[in-house]
Amino acid sequence: MSGSDDKPRGSLFDALRDRSRVVSTELSGSMPRGLRIATAYSWRFLVVAAAIGVAVWLVIQLKLLVIPLLIAILVSALLYPAFTWMLRHRVPRWIAIVVSVVSTLAIVTGLLWLAVWQITRQWSSVQARTVDAIGEFRQYLIEGPLHLSAEQIDDLLAQGWSFLQEQAELLWSGALAIGSTLGHVVTGALLAIFILLCLLADGAGIWRWVLKLFPKRARPAADGAGRAGWVTVVNYARTQLLVATIDAIGIGLGAFLLGVPLAIPIGVLVFLGAFIPFVGAVVTGAVAVFLALVYNGPWIALWMLIVVLGVQQLEGHVLQPLLMGSAVKVHPLAVVLVVAGGAMIAGIPGALFAVPLAAFINVVAVYIGQRAWETGVRPSGDLIWSTVPRPRRIRP
């Protein structure tokens, strides 16, 4: 006689492999379905958040290596169009590397030398005019319609100075994340140049070595996702270089024609600040307007503000689509949040690398989610950074 007791029970591993067997209790049966789904999402989210936290902690601990590596990757993305153009025209690779690196160093050194040269020539007059302007403004606050007392003004100035000191310490802690000493800064710069040379000399070989770290079945997906992300970073770097050049020339030339002091340092500052989308342009433009207000008065400051806004609108809506042949659009909300988060985590380096990193991760995630390496279709969807073809007008 056979009964239910005579059935072979099997081992624990058989029970785990049998998906038809579901372990349930009275509590799980009475639990609402929405709560079960929320719990399942919650513990997965906690695991992902823990992994991201460990990754961020490792990056902070290895900042002396990570920041030069990111700088080298971003600079190589900037040089990639010109470098590949030389290779396509049968220029030897070593000559293309020398031309790319030497010209980049020459441009950066020349811009810094011009900025320092004009600052040393005009700093004394700017400082004296600034002191006079602050004195005039203080007298206006006392005798003007506000009728503030000297003690109230001193208290406001003390509070403002304390706030600026706190923010300056926060920014400089991020800006000096490469190292707190001159030796660390020099080491980081040399390491960045060495990594840049390696990327230009054998970037494909380095990428093939990185792919070997993945399992064989995952290599096609990793290869396709990495290449899609690299294209996005190159587009980002090319667009930001164009934006920085137009902003620097326009605002610097406007400051020179309006008689604002330190026009060349303003242009250099605008060029560097434009690599931090939205935030950099606003901050550097505000510096130009502030100098015009202090040194030249409110009317020139108003014209300087018009120049800053006009240049930004011109490059964003006219020159950029016309010169690039495509309108490269970044969602403003996503960029502002990403830049703010990067600045909170790592200061100025975090703000600088936040957008390209977010764009790279976003494109990689969309590529893998759509299994684009199997279909051969470029990733599409809600991208933080997306290239939208410029519509062509059809003539009748």
CORWOLIN-V45551 format. One record per residue. N is the residue number from 1. RES is the residue in one letter. PHI is phi in whole degrees, 0 to 359 (* if undefined). OMEGA is omega in degrees with one decimal (NA if undefined). Layout:
n,res,phi,omega
N,RES,PHI,OMEGA
N,RES,PHI,OMEGA
This chain:
n,res,phi,omega
1,M,*,-177.5
2,S,248,177.9
3,G,224,-178.8
4,S,293,-179.7
5,D,288,-176.8
6,D,275,179.9
7,K,290,176.2
8,P,295,-177.4
9,R,282,-178.8
10,G,79,-177.5
11,S,267,178.2
12,L,295,180.0
13,F,295,175.5
14,D,295,178.6
15,A,293,179.1
16,L,291,179.9
17,R,283,-177.8
18,D,277,-177.8
19,R,287,-179.7
20,S,284,179.9
21,R,271,-178.5
22,V,243,178.4
23,V,279,-178.5
24,S,222,176.8
25,T,232,177.6
26,E,297,-179.3
27,L,292,-179.5
28,S,293,178.9
29,G,289,-179.4
30,S,271,-178.4
31,M,285,179.3
32,P,298,-177.9
33,R,298,178.9
34,G,298,179.2
35,L,292,178.0
36,R,297,179.3
37,I,295,179.2
38,A,298,178.1
39,T,295,179.4
40,A,298,176.9
41,Y,294,-174.3
42,S,294,-176.5
43,W,289,174.5
44,R,292,177.3
45,F,298,178.5
46,L,297,178.1
47,V,294,178.6
48,V,296,179.5
49,A,297,177.8
50,A,295,178.3
51,A,297,178.0
52,I,296,178.5
53,G,298,177.2
54,V,296,179.1
55,A,297,178.6
56,V,296,178.5
57,W,297,177.9
58,L,296,178.6
59,V,297,179.5
60,I,295,179.5
61,Q,292,-178.3
62,L,255,-174.8
63,K,297,178.8
64,L,294,176.9
65,L,258,-173.3
66,V,290,-176.5
67,I,295,173.9
68,P,300,177.4
69,L,296,179.0
70,L,294,177.3
71,I,297,179.7
72,A,296,179.4
73,I,295,179.9
74,L,293,178.1
75,V,293,176.8
76,S,296,174.7
77,A,294,175.9
78,L,295,-177.3
79,L,276,-171.4
80,Y,301,-179.5
81,P,300,-179.9
82,A,292,-178.6
83,F,294,178.4
84,T,291,176.2
85,W,298,178.1
86,M,295,179.0
87,L,294,178.6
88,R,294,178.4
89,H,267,171.9
90,R,62,170.1
91,V,280,179.0
92,P,306,-174.3
93,R,300,-176.5
94,W,292,176.7
95,I,291,178.0
96,A,298,178.2
97,I,295,-179.1
98,V,298,-179.7
99,V,298,-177.6
100,S,296,-175.2
101,V,289,-177.9
102,V,295,179.3
103,S,295,177.5
104,T,297,178.5
105,L,297,-179.9
106,A,293,180.0
107,I,295,-179.3
108,V,297,179.5
109,T,296,179.7
110,G,296,178.9
111,L,296,178.9
112,L,294,179.2
113,W,295,177.6
114,L,298,180.0
115,A,296,179.8
116,V,296,-179.8
117,W,298,-179.5
118,Q,287,177.7
119,I,296,179.4
120,T,295,-179.1
121,R,280,-171.6
122,Q,249,-174.1
123,W,295,-177.4
124,S,295,179.6
125,S,291,177.6
126,V,296,-179.9
127,Q,296,179.4
128,A,295,179.7
129,R,293,177.6
130,T,294,178.4
131,V,297,178.5
132,D,295,-179.2
133,A,295,178.0
134,I,294,176.8
135,G,297,177.7
136,E,296,179.6
137,F,294,178.2
138,R,295,179.2
139,Q,294,177.9
140,Y,294,178.8
141,L,296,-179.5
142,I,281,-174.8
143,E,266,-176.7
144,G,280,-176.4
145,P,292,-179.8
146,L,285,179.1
147,H,54,176.6
148,L,280,176.2
149,S,272,-179.9
150,A,296,179.4
151,E,294,178.4
152,Q,296,178.5
153,I,295,178.9
154,D,297,178.2
155,D,295,178.5
156,L,296,178.6
157,L,294,179.0
158,A,294,177.9
159,Q,295,178.3
160,G,296,179.7
161,W,293,177.7
162,S,296,178.4
163,F,297,179.1
164,L,297,178.5
165,Q,296,179.0
166,E,297,179.9
167,Q,293,179.6
168,A,295,177.6
169,E,297,178.9
170,L,295,-179.1
171,L,292,-178.4
172,W,290,175.8
173,S,297,175.0
174,G,282,-179.0
175,A,295,179.6
176,L,263,179.9
177,A,294,176.0
178,I,294,179.9
179,G,168,-177.4
180,S,268,-179.9
181,T,237,179.4
182,L,297,178.8
183,G,297,177.8
184,H,294,179.6
185,V,295,179.4
186,V,296,178.2
187,T,298,177.9
188,G,297,179.0
189,A,294,178.9
190,L,295,178.7
191,L,294,178.1
192,A,297,178.8
193,I,295,179.6
194,F,296,178.4
195,I,296,178.2
196,L,299,177.9
197,L,298,179.2
198,C,294,179.6
199,L,295,179.4
200,L,289,-176.9
201,A,284,-174.7
202,D,212,179.2
203,G,296,179.8
204,A,295,178.2
205,G,296,177.4
206,I,297,179.7
207,W,294,176.8
208,R,297,177.9
209,W,293,178.4
210,V,297,-179.7
211,L,296,179.4
212,K,293,177.5
213,L,286,-179.7
214,F,268,172.4
215,P,299,-175.7
216,K,301,-177.6
217,R,291,-177.8
218,A,267,-175.1
219,R,295,177.2
220,P,301,178.8
221,A,293,179.8
222,A,295,179.9
223,D,296,179.6
224,G,296,179.9
225,A,294,178.6
226,G,296,179.3
227,R,293,176.7
228,A,297,177.0
229,G,294,178.9
230,W,294,176.5
231,V,300,178.5
232,T,296,179.2
233,V,295,178.1
234,V,297,177.1
235,N,299,178.0
236,Y,298,-177.6
237,A,297,-179.5
238,R,296,179.8
239,T,294,-179.4
240,Q,293,175.9
241,L,295,177.4
242,L,296,179.8
243,V,298,-178.5
244,A,296,-179.1
245,T,295,-179.3
246,I,295,179.5
247,D,298,-177.1
248,A,295,-179.4
249,I,294,-177.9
250,G,295,-177.2
251,I,288,177.4
252,G,297,177.8
253,L,294,176.8
254,G,297,177.5
255,A,296,179.2
256,F,294,-178.7
257,L,291,178.3
258,L,277,179.7
259,G,80,177.5
260,V,286,-178.9
261,P,290,176.7
262,L,59,-177.9
263,A,294,-179.9
264,I,292,175.0
265,P,301,176.5
266,I,297,178.7
267,G,298,178.8
268,V,295,179.3
269,L,297,178.0
270,V,295,179.7
271,F,299,-179.8
272,L,288,-178.1
273,G,291,-178.6
274,A,293,177.7
275,F,284,169.5
276,I,256,-170.7
277,P,304,176.3
278,F,64,-175.2
279,V,295,-178.8
280,G,297,179.9
281,A,296,-179.5
282,V,294,-176.6
283,V,293,-178.2
284,T,292,174.6
285,G,297,177.5
286,A,295,176.5
287,V,297,178.6
288,A,298,179.7
289,V,294,179.3
290,F,296,177.2
291,L,298,178.1
292,A,296,179.5
293,L,294,-176.6
294,V,287,-171.4
295,Y,268,-171.7
296,N,247,178.8
297,G,104,-173.0
298,P,293,-177.4
299,W,292,176.8
300,I,295,176.9
301,A,296,177.5
302,L,296,177.4
303,W,294,177.1
304,M,295,176.5
305,L,296,177.3
306,I,297,178.3
307,V,297,-179.3
308,V,299,179.7
309,L,294,179.8
310,G,295,179.6
311,V,295,-179.5
312,Q,295,177.8
313,Q,291,-179.3
314,L,295,-178.1
315,E,287,-177.1
316,G,281,-172.1
317,H,246,-177.3
318,V,239,-171.4
319,L,289,-176.8
320,Q,298,176.1
321,P,296,-177.2
322,L,289,-175.7
323,L,281,-175.5
324,M,271,-178.8
325,G,77,176.7
326,S,206,179.2
327,A,267,179.9
328,V,270,-170.8
329,K,247,175.3
330,V,240,178.9
331,H,294,-173.9
332,P,300,-178.1
333,L,298,180.0
334,A,297,-177.6
335,V,294,-179.0
336,V,298,179.5
337,L,295,-179.6
338,V,294,179.1
339,V,296,178.9
340,A,297,178.1
341,G,295,177.8
342,G,296,178.1
343,A,293,178.5
344,M,293,-177.3
345,I,279,-171.1
346,A,225,175.4
347,G,69,-177.5
348,I,297,175.7
349,P,301,177.8
350,G,296,177.0
351,A,293,-178.5
352,L,291,-174.3
353,F,264,-173.4
354,A,297,-175.4
355,V,292,178.1
356,P,299,177.7
357,L,294,179.3
358,A,296,178.8
359,A,295,179.3
360,F,297,-178.8
361,I,296,-178.9
362,N,296,-179.5
363,V,294,178.4
364,V,298,-179.5
365,A,296,179.1
366,V,294,180.0
367,Y,298,-178.7
368,I,290,-179.6
369,G,297,179.1
370,Q,268,-179.6
371,R,50,-174.5
372,A,290,178.6
373,W,289,176.8
374,E,271,-177.3
375,T,272,-177.3
376,G,77,179.8
377,V,268,178.7
378,R,296,-177.8
379,P,297,178.0
380,S,225,-179.1
381,G,132,-177.8
382,D,276,-179.7
383,L,258,172.9
384,I,297,-179.8
385,W,238,-178.3
386,S,223,178.7
387,T,256,-177.8
388,V,255,180.0
389,P,302,178.3
390,R,288,-177.9
391,P,293,179.0
392,R,262,179.4
393,R,279,178.9
394,I,264,-179.3
395,R,282,179.9
396,P,288,NA
